[in-house]
């Protein structure tokens, strides 16, 4: 639809405009008259659909206007819009025909009352702090004597020169590996993050990694506040040191690293041992070790003197003779005890033999006694009631036996 479709009409009731024609007339007139305008106000009714566009209402104490930031413009923003935020924005007026309403198409946004970069810093800081990236518990200790050090920075910058100059007077027994990366500009953040990941793959393994550059403005140092850089430092398996050349402002890289150096020169002082201080420390340790050693030797010498006065060391042969005499005495005692025990046992056995012999039936037979048994049952006959006249019995004597027949039985009478 063009302006010619509705401009000649609408001036009289015989040729009225349709709603669409009126809307398009207003759209053409308004957008042509206000191609660009700066507006300040407060953000409300903020929404972020999955399309990436940002919709909100810009209002003051009397009125309001709908506004939208298309996805391409939103991607360039360094801070996050929030409800209640006061902003200054620039854009053009556009009429939205389906609703017959106008809205502000925002191309630029600046927070009011606080700088844009500072606001972005605060918002990202709050986000990462809530996730625990700055907590002391997750920080790794630095090695006391690093031998292999990596440095992610610009090879042509002042950071390397400052670090090596400071290290020259401190310690020289280390290897420095430079991982090149831009430290300023749009590509800086991605190159720094890539350099940190690359440093973890270097073999032999680095002892620690420095990430930094020389001084500059907040805009120059902004890559060290980039979320990707901060997260890469947090996930680094090597102990990390942030050495960005500024002392007043603190970057997010300073907060997430395991240690912060105020400058690259300070990084050398922080990480490398001082040759003179270490030599002095070694001298102290040596003096203490010598003192402890001489004290130990003196104590051992005294103990050895005490031992030398003991009889076991002074007269070892006498102790040996004494022990041999003691063994001989014990041997004689044991032999005497054994002989005495044997005699006692022999006498006891002889007594038992005599008692056994006295109780033996054969011994009784030797004295004139006999034993009569039944020839059938072989049982001893102790009563006349056990036999009858005509029974055969066997009488055992000391030198043999008799076979007898019972002719008569007679009971013993008592007078």
DAFEN-V298667 format. One record per residue. N is the residue number from 0. RES is the residue in one small letter. SS is DSSP state (alpha for helix, beta for strand, coil for the rest). PHI is phi in whole degrees, 0 to 359 (none if undefined). NEAR is the number of other ideal C-beta (glycine too) atoms within 10 Angstrom. Layout:
N|RES|SS|PHI|NEAR, N|RES|SS|PHI|NEAR
This chain:
0|x|coil|none|14, 1|x|coil|245|8, 2|x|alpha|296|13, 3|x|alpha|294|7, 4|x|alpha|289|14, 5|x|coil|227|19, 6|x|coil|298|13, 7|x|coil|288|9, 8|x|coil|255|14, 9|x|coil|89|14, 10|x|coil|267|10, 11|x|coil|211|7, 12|x|alpha|291|6, 13|x|alpha|282|6, 14|x|alpha|224|10, 15|x|coil|286|11, 16|x|coil|268|16, 17|x|coil|282|13, 18|x|alpha|299|9, 19|x|alpha|297|13, 20|x|alpha|295|17, 21|x|alpha|295|14, 22|x|alpha|297|20, 23|x|alpha|291|19, 24|x|alpha|294|19, 25|x|alpha|296|14, 26|x|alpha|302|18, 27|x|alpha|295|16, 28|x|alpha|293|12, 29|x|alpha|288|14, 30|x|alpha|291|15, 31|x|alpha|287|10, 32|x|alpha|279|8, 33|x|coil|233|14, 34|x|coil|286|9, 35|x|coil|207|11, 36|x|beta|206|11, 37|x|beta|261|10, 38|x|beta|224|16, 39|x|beta|243|12, 40|x|beta|177|22, 41|x|beta|252|17, 42|x|beta|279|21, 43|x|beta|212|13, 44|x|beta|53|13, 45|x|beta|285|16, 46|x|beta|219|9, 47|x|coil|230|14, 48|x|coil|289|9, 49|x|coil|294|5, 50|x|coil|293|10, 51|x|coil|98|12, 52|x|coil|285|15, 53|x|beta|239|22, 54|x|beta|245|15, 55|x|beta|200|25, 56|x|beta|249|18, 57|x|beta|257|21, 58|x|beta|222|16, 59|x|coil|233|12, 60|x|coil|283|6, 61|x|coil|237|5, 62|x|coil|210|8, 63|x|beta|209|13, 64|x|beta|215|15, 65|x|beta|285|16, 66|x|beta|219|24, 67|x|beta|218|17, 68|x|beta|243|25, 69|x|coil|293|15, 70|x|alpha|305|11, 71|x|alpha|297|10, 72|x|alpha|287|17, 73|x|alpha|296|18, 74|x|alpha|293|9, 75|x|coil|274|10, 76|x|coil|286|15, 77|x|coil|265|14, 78|x|coil|229|21, 79|x|coil|251|15, 80|x|coil|292|20, 81|x|coil|221|13, 82|x|coil|300|11, 83|x|coil|89|8, 84|x|coil|282|20, 85|x|beta|268|13, 86|x|beta|226|22, 87|x|beta|242|13, 88|x|beta|230|22, 89|x|beta|232|15, 90|x|beta|180|23, 91|x|beta|247|14, 92|x|beta|271|19, 93|x|beta|225|16, 94|x|beta|266|18, 95|x|beta|260|13, 96|x|coil|303|14, 97|x|coil|303|6, 98|x|coil|249|10, 99|x|coil|66|13, 100|x|beta|239|12, 101|x|beta|251|16, 102|x|beta|213|18, 103|x|beta|264|23, 104|x|beta|269|17, 105|x|beta|272|23, 106|x|beta|250|15, 107|x|beta|225|14, 108|x|beta|222|23, 109|x|beta|226|15, 110|x|beta|290|19, 111|x|coil|255|12, 112|x|coil|91|8, 113|x|coil|209|15, 114|x|coil|296|12, 115|x|alpha|297|14, 116|x|alpha|293|17, 117|x|alpha|295|13, 118|x|alpha|294|20, 119|x|alpha|299|19, 120|x|alpha|299|21, 121|x|alpha|297|12, 122|x|alpha|294|15, 123|x|alpha|291|18, 124|x|alpha|299|17, 125|x|alpha|299|10, 126|x|alpha|296|12, 127|x|alpha|287|18, 128|x|alpha|295|14, 129|x|alpha|296|9, 130|x|coil|272|11, 131|x|coil|83|10, 132|x|coil|290|18, 133|x|coil|257|18, 134|x|coil|290|10, 135|x|alpha|291|6, 136|x|alpha|295|5, 137|x|alpha|268|11, 138|x|coil|280|15, 139|x|coil|266|14, 140|x|coil|288|8, 141|x|coil|273|15, 142|x|coil|293|13, 143|x|coil|289|7, 144|x|coil|231|12, 145|x|coil|291|20, 146|x|coil|257|12, 147|x|beta|236|16, 148|x|beta|242|23, 149|x|beta|255|25, 150|x|beta|222|27, 151|x|beta|270|30, 152|x|beta|192|26, 153|x|coil|277|19, 154|x|coil|298|11, 155|x|coil|266|9, 156|x|coil|279|17, 157|x|alpha|279|17, 158|x|alpha|298|28, 159|x|alpha|296|20, 160|x|alpha|299|13, 161|x|alpha|296|21, 162|x|alpha|296|28, 163|x|alpha|292|15, 164|x|alpha|296|13, 165|x|alpha|291|18, 166|x|alpha|289|20, 167|x|alpha|301|10, 168|x|coil|271|13, 169|x|coil|252|17, 170|x|coil|200|16, 171|x|coil|239|10, 172|x|coil|272|10, 173|x|coil|204|17, 174|x|beta|248|12, 175|x|beta|248|13, 176|x|beta|251|13, 177|x|beta|265|17, 178|x|beta|256|22, 179|x|beta|295|13, 180|x|coil|196|25, 181|x|coil|291|18, 182|x|coil|238|25, 183|x|coil|198|17, 184|x|coil|107|11, 185|x|coil|293|8, 186|x|coil|272|11, 187|x|alpha|297|21, 188|x|alpha|300|22, 189|x|alpha|294|15, 190|x|alpha|289|19, 191|x|alpha|295|28, 192|x|alpha|299|22, 193|x|alpha|295|15, 194|x|alpha|296|23, 195|x|alpha|295|22, 196|x|alpha|294|14, 197|x|alpha|294|14, 198|x|alpha|300|23, 199|x|coil|285|15, 200|x|coil|261|8, 201|x|coil|291|14, 202|x|coil|233|5, 203|x|coil|297|8, 204|x|coil|298|12, 205|x|coil|288|23, 206|x|coil|279|18, 207|x|beta|199|22, 208|x|beta|227|26, 209|x|beta|255|30, 210|x|beta|235|31, 211|x|beta|180|32, 212|x|beta|194|28, 213|x|coil|284|23, 214|x|coil|288|15, 215|x|coil|171|14, 216|x|coil|284|11, 217|x|coil|298|14, 218|x|coil|294|9, 219|x|coil|295|18, 220|x|coil|267|23, 221|x|alpha|297|19, 222|x|alpha|299|26, 223|x|alpha|277|26, 224|x|alpha|253|24, 225|x|coil|291|19, 226|x|alpha|298|14, 227|x|alpha|297|13, 228|x|alpha|296|26, 229|x|alpha|298|26, 230|x|alpha|292|16, 231|x|alpha|294|23, 232|x|alpha|296|27, 233|x|alpha|297|21, 234|x|coil|270|12, 235|x|coil|292|19, 236|x|coil|279|11, 237|x|coil|269|18, 238|x|beta|300|20, 239|x|beta|242|26, 240|x|beta|230|26, 241|x|beta|267|24, 242|x|beta|229|30, 243|x|beta|266|31, 244|x|coil|287|23, 245|x|coil|208|20, 246|x|coil|249|10, 247|x|coil|275|5, 248|x|coil|280|13, 249|x|coil|244|16, 250|x|coil|270|23, 251|x|alpha|293|24, 252|x|alpha|297|25, 253|x|alpha|299|24, 254|x|alpha|284|18, 255|x|alpha|272|26, 256|x|coil|292|28, 257|x|coil|291|20, 258|x|beta|208|19, 259|x|beta|242|20, 260|x|coil|252|22, 261|x|coil|293|17, 262|x|coil|213|22, 263|x|alpha|302|29, 264|x|alpha|295|21, 265|x|alpha|294|19, 266|x|alpha|299|29, 267|x|alpha|297|24, 268|x|alpha|293|16, 269|x|alpha|284|16, 270|x|alpha|263|26, 271|x|coil|261|20, 272|x|coil|290|15, 273|x|coil|274|13, 274|x|alpha|302|13, 275|x|alpha|291|10, 276|x|alpha|295|10, 277|x|alpha|293|13, 278|x|alpha|297|10, 279|x|alpha|297|11, 280|x|alpha|296|12, 281|x|alpha|295|10, 282|x|alpha|297|10, 283|x|alpha|297|10, 284|x|alpha|296|10, 285|x|alpha|296|10, 286|x|alpha|298|10, 287|x|alpha|294|10, 288|x|alpha|295|10, 289|x|alpha|298|10, 290|x|alpha|298|10, 291|x|alpha|294|10, 292|x|alpha|293|10, 293|x|alpha|294|10, 294|x|alpha|296|10, 295|x|alpha|293|10, 296|x|alpha|298|10, 297|x|alpha|297|10, 298|x|alpha|297|10, 299|x|alpha|294|10, 300|x|alpha|296|10, 301|x|alpha|297|10, 302|x|alpha|297|10, 303|x|alpha|295|10, 304|x|alpha|296|9, 305|x|alpha|297|9, 306|x|alpha|295|11, 307|x|alpha|295|9, 308|x|coil|275|8, 309|x|coil|284|9, 310|x|alpha|297|10, 311|x|alpha|296|9, 312|x|alpha|261|11, 313|x|alpha|289|11, 314|x|coil|230|12, 315|x|alpha|297|9, 316|x|alpha|291|7, 317|x|alpha|296|11, 318|x|alpha|298|13, 319|x|alpha|295|10, 320|x|alpha|295|10, 321|x|alpha|298|12, 322|x|alpha|293|10, 323|x|alpha|295|10, 324|x|alpha|299|10, 325|x|alpha|298|10, 326|x|alpha|296|9, 327|x|alpha|297|10, 328|x|alpha|299|10, 329|x|alpha|297|10, 330|x|alpha|295|10, 331|x|alpha|295|9, 332|x|alpha|296|10, 333|x|alpha|295|10, 334|x|alpha|298|10, 335|x|alpha|300|10, 336|x|alpha|294|10, 337|x|alpha|293|10, 338|x|alpha|298|10, 339|x|alpha|298|10, 340|x|alpha|294|10, 341|x|alpha|296|10, 342|x|alpha|300|10, 343|x|alpha|298|10, 344|x|alpha|291|10, 345|x|alpha|297|10, 346|x|alpha|299|10, 347|x|alpha|294|10, 348|x|alpha|296|10, 349|x|alpha|299|10, 350|x|alpha|298|10, 351|x|alpha|295|10, 352|x|alpha|294|10, 353|x|alpha|296|10, 354|x|alpha|295|10, 355|x|alpha|294|10, 356|x|alpha|295|10, 357|x|alpha|295|9, 358|x|alpha|272|9, 359|x|coil|289|11, 360|x|alpha|300|11, 361|x|alpha|296|10, 362|x|alpha|296|13, 363|x|alpha|295|14, 364|x|alpha|296|15, 365|x|alpha|297|12, 366|x|coil|271|7, 367|x|coil|106|8, 368|x|coil|272|12, 369|x|coil|226|12, 370|x|beta|233|15, 371|x|beta|257|16, 372|x|beta|230|15, 373|x|beta|285|15, 374|x|coil|290|11, 375|x|coil|274|9, 376|x|coil|262|9, 377|x|coil|63|8, 378|x|coil|271|9, 379|x|beta|295|12, 380|x|coil|261|18, 381|x|coil|250|8, 382|x|coil|212|7, 383|x|alpha|292|12, 384|x|alpha|287|9, 385|x|alpha|274|14, 386|x|coil|230|15, 387|x|coil|227|9, 388|x|coil|301|9, 389|x|coil|99|8, 390|x|coil|289|15, 391|x|beta|264|12, 392|x|beta|229|17, 393|x|beta|240|15, 394|x|beta|249|14, 395|x|beta|261|17, 396|x|coil|251|13, 397|x|coil|292|13, 398|x|coil|246|7, 399|x|coil|167|7, 400|x|beta|215|13, 401|x|beta|239|11, 402|x|beta|260|9, 403|x|beta|234|13, 404|x|beta|240|9, 405|x|coil|280|14, 406|x|coil|265|7, 407|x|coil|199|5, 408|x|coil|244|11, 409|x|coil|217|6, 410|x|coil|284|8, 411|x|coil|281|5, 412|x|coil|258|5, 413|x|coil|252|4, 414|x|coil|271|2
